């Protein structure tokens, strides 16, 4: 099944949670937690998301490599400037999916268009 979400003038978290819910299959009557559903979620107009200036500065993404001095962090504004709105949306959906073997499979069914 194909689902399309229009992100124009919507908040980042609202779009991401809707996409994550569909990717997990929670919108169907045949939901199973151990099976990734056969759906494709397409998010259009990602560059027209409504992201406030406060959120751009306050939201911080961190990553630790495991080595001393390996804590890397960047703000949402940095991600939007250096990469794209699609990357920020992908990270938001990634954080909302369950942390198990199915997360990688579910994320491959996510298509983001600027």
C-alpha positions in Angstrom: 0.0 0.0 0.0 1.1 3.5 -0.7 0.5 6.4 1.6 1.2 10.1 0.9 1.6 12.7 3.5 1.8 16.4 2.6 4.1 18.2 5.0 3.4 21.7 3.8 2.8 24.1 6.7 2.8 21.2 9.3 5.0 20.7 12.3 8.0 18.4 12.0 6.9 16.1 14.9 3.3 15.8 13.7 4.4 14.6 10.3 7.0 12.3 11.7 4.7 10.6 14.2 2.0 10.1 11.5 4.7 8.5 9.2 6.0 6.3 12.0 2.6 5.1 12.9 1.9 4.0 9.3 5.4 2.4 8.9 4.7 0.3 12.0 1.3 -0.7 10.7 -0.6 0.6 13.6 -3.3 2.1 11.4 -4.4 -1.4 10.2 -6.6 -3.9 11.8 -4.0 -6.7 11.2 -1.3 -5.0 13.3 1.5 -7.4 14.4 4.5 -6.0 16.4 6.9 -8.6 15.0 6.1 -8.0 11.3 7.0 -5.0 9.2 4.0 -4.2 7.0 4.3 -3.9 3.2 3.7 -0.2 2.9 5.4 2.7 1.3 5.1 6.2 3.0 5.9 9.2 0.7 6.3 12.6 2.4 6.0 15.5 0.0 6.9 19.2 0.4 9.4 18.4 3.2 11.2 21.8 2.6 7.9 23.6 3.4 7.7 22.2 7.0 6.8 24.7 9.7 9.9 24.7 12.0 10.2 27.5 14.5 13.4 29.4 15.1 13.4 28.3 18.8 13.3 24.6 17.7 16.1 25.2 15.2 18.4 26.3 18.0 17.2 24.1 20.9 16.8 20.7 19.3 20.2 18.9 19.6 21.2 15.6 17.9 24.0 13.8 19.7 26.1 10.8 18.7 28.8 9.1 20.7 31.4 7.0 18.9 32.5 5.2 22.0 36.0 6.8 22.1 37.2 9.5 24.4 36.3 12.9 23.0 33.9 11.2 20.6 30.7 13.0 21.6 29.4 14.8 18.5 26.4 17.1 18.6 24.7 19.3 16.1 21.5 21.4 16.3 18.5 21.1 14.1 19.5 24.3 12.4 22.9 22.8 11.5 21.2 19.7 10.0 18.8 21.9 7.9 21.7 24.1 6.7 24.3 21.4 6.0 22.1 18.6 4.8 18.3 19.1 4.1 14.8 19.1 5.5 14.6 15.5 4.4 17.4 14.4 6.7 15.8 16.1 9.7 12.5 14.4 8.9 14.3 11.1 8.5 16.0 11.4 11.9 12.6 12.3 13.6 10.9 9.2 12.1 13.9 7.1 13.0 13.6 8.1 16.7 9.9 7.2 16.7 10.3 3.7 15.4 10.9 0.8 17.8 14.6 0.1 18.4 14.7 -3.5 17.1 15.6 -5.4 13.9 12.6 -4.1 12.1 13.5 -0.4 12.4 16.0 -0.5 9.4 13.4 -2.4 7.3 10.7 0.1 8.1 12.9 3.1 7.3 13.6 1.7 3.8 9.9 2.1 3.1 10.1 5.8 3.8 10.4 8.1 0.8 10.9 11.9 1.4 10.6 14.4 -1.4 11.7 18.0 -1.0 
